Amino acid sequence: MARKMLSDGELNKAAAAGEEATTETHYDFDLFVIGAGSGGVRAARFSANNGAKVGICELPFHPISSEEIGGVGGTCVIRGCVPKKILVYGATYGGELEDARNYGWEINGNVDFNWKKLLQKKTDEILRLNNIYKRLLANAAVKLYEGEGRIVGPNEVEVRQIDGTKISYTAKHILIATGSRAQKPNIPGHELAITSDEALSLEEFPKRAIVLGGGYIAVEFASIWRGMGATVDLFFRKELPLRGFDDEMRALVARNLEGRGINLHPQTSLAELIKTDDGIKVISSHGEEFVADVVLFATGRIPNTKRLNLEAVGVELDQVGAVKVDEYSRTNIPSIWAVGDATNRINLTPVALMEATCFANTVFGGKPAKADYTNVACAVFCIPPLAVVGLSEEEAVEKATGDILVFTSGFNPMKNTISGRQEKSLMKLIVDEKTDKVIGASMCGPDAAEIMQGIAIALKCGATKAQFDSTVGIHPSSAEEFVTMRTVTRRIAYKAKPQTSL
């Protein structure tokens, strides 16, 4: 994905670009950004704060329709992290109400869930955030154009406005920050399925849901709908969901999903979808038949670059349509840059923010900077959640230059001892025995994401296992397990990789 590193001379030119741009009058803008998501807004604001004249374009936001993937704030704010987390919060109350009974809360009669009310609250919050992002741009003196942008030259962007009018703007630098979009597999009847975009705005709550996919979006929506009372069947191709995560954690997530009442169908795909009077008939790859109110395809996302006219301008793309960039987010066209999911590096909102900050510092701040992708923490907001930072056990073994020590702690959280819920939490540390450094940490259990953020700081600072051990825990808490794991669960002996001859 990464192109060659810029030379010192090229970096100095890039760093001086902001100063040069202010003296050149034949460009409408020093920077024009296509895409006002997290990365695009950050790059626009920070560049403007460094003295650049900045324009940005984004499709208008439709709170009900998901036909357009626009809206200032981008996927994360409009139809991603934020609305999904709101639904996760809503779904969590289902289990909490069950657990509350053994804590003395007498819940008499039926407890009803009002999907439309939560949906409206979610939409209200998105509108609030959308307006906040617009104000952030305005306060930074960034000019916002509502429309679809495409690149028509190394220094020219064409914006198709809502009424169809096309207006071109010139800029010394152009930044692509168009994110990614959901994709559907070409299964017969695929038009009957929805993606995560539509799943966030369903008019009616689905009582029977089928989810295809084994990634974080799939397990999160399975948890959401099940927590709200739906019958959920989850189909995925591998033996366990969440490919790429630590295998031990994946196994626990699968057990927890089943414990919450989700029907798992490993090593199974969907062969056909058929519309019937009773709903959508789904035929699995094993020939089994199911009927659902909604079928969600959560089978991955691809870079949202198809309509940018990049090939015509000469910007290099990879096989999935991601923009090829170097370590400083510059494409093969010196005036064109790209950050975020459009580059398909690490597709997380905080990573896009990091890349955008580095871009602004490099091009307009006089401080060349490249993003640091080591020890990037992330979380999967299934119920209960999974959070990780650093290497998984499998990755550690693959990259090892010496023996690896694995420390684990599996337990039923204290809260469950009274509620009666049988649901294990698991914590794990991966240690390089030679250096004693903690090179990986993971947790599946309540508050995993909140706890892992602090652990990520420790790994970023190069903390050793001895330093973890010398840290006094907070008692009683689940988090204290990370500083009380003294006994090695297993030692994985280093095996030298076979040398390959040229």
C-alpha positions, 0 to 999 in steps of 0.5 A: 500500500505505502509508496516510497518515502519522500526525500528530505528535499521533497519533505521540505517542499511539502512543509513549505507549501502553506507559505508558498500557497499564501503568495500564489493568487491563481489558486482558489484555495490552498487546500480543497478537501473532498469528504467531510468525515472525521479525517477530512474535517480534522485536516481542513480545520488544522490546515486552516489554523495554520493559515491555509485557505481551505474549501471542503465538499460533502454530500448533504445529510438525509436523516431518514434516507440512506440512499446518499452516504453524505453528511458532514461528520462522515460515516462515524457520526452519521451512520457508523460509530456514534449511532451504532453505539447508541443502539448498543447502549439501548440493547444493553438495557435488555440484559441489565433488566434481567440481571436487576431482579436478583439485585432486588428490583421488582419488575412487574408485568411486561417491559416494552421496548419502543424502537421508534423512540430510540430511533428518533433519539438517535436521529436527534443526536446525529443532527446535533453532531452534524451541526456541531461539525458544520460550526467547527468548519465555519469557526475555522473559516473553512468554506463548505460546499454541499455536493459531490466532488470529483478531481478533474486535474492535479489542482482542480476539483469539480463539485456537483451541487444539489441542483445538478450545477457543476462548479470547479475550484482550483487548489494547490493541494487536494485531499481525498477523505471520502472514507469507505462504503458497505458492499453486498455479495452477489447472492441471488436475491441480494437486493432484498438484503440491507447493509449497516447503513439501512440497519440504523434507520429501519422503520420497523423493529425486526422480530426475526433477523439474519446477519451474514458476516463474521466481522465486528459490524456483524457481531455488533448488530447481532448483539443489538437486535438480540438485546432488544428481543429479536430472534437472531441467526448469525452466519459466517464462513470461518469456524469462529467470528472476528477473523484477525483477532486473538483466537482465544478471544474469538472463542469466548465472543462466540460462547457469549453470543450464544449465551445471549441467545444468538444462533450461530451458524459457523462455516455457513454462507447464504445461497439465496434470498426469496421474498415471500408473504411471510418475510424473506426466505433465506436458503443457506449454503447447506440447504437449510431454510429460514424466514426473516423480517430483515437480512443484514449483509455485514460482509465488509466495506470498500474504499469509497473512491469509484466516483472520484475520477482518479484513474483519469487524473492518474492517481494510483489505486490498488486492487480494491480501489484504495488510494495508494499513498506514501508514509506521509499520505501523498499519492503519486501526484504531488498535489494530491493526498489521501487519508482515512478509509479511502487509503485502506490502511487501518480503518478506524476513526481515530486513525483517520484523525491521526493521519489528518493531523500529520497531513496538516502538520506536514503540508501547512505546519512546517513540521513533516510528520508520518502516522505511527500505526504501532499499538493502535487499540480498538474495540468490538462493541458486541455484548459484552465487548471485546477490546485489544491493543498490540499483538494477538497471541498468534501474531506474537508467535509469528513475529517472535525473535524469542520465547513468548509468555502468555498470561490469562485470567478468566472469571465470572465478573463480581456483578454476575455472582448476584445476578446469576448470569453465567458469562465469563470475562477473559483478560490476556497479556502477551509478553516478550520474555527476553525484554519483559515488554508487554507486546499485546493485551486483550479483554472480553467483558464488561467495560473492556473498551474503557479499560483497554484505553489505559492499557494502550497508553502503557504499551505505547510507553513500552511498559514491562510485565514487571511494571504491570506487576508493581502497579497497585490494582483498584479493588474490587474491579475487573481491571485489577486483573491486568496487574495481578496476573503472576502465573504464566499460563503458557510459554511458547518456545521460539522456533526459528523461521526457515531461511528461504533461498533466492 
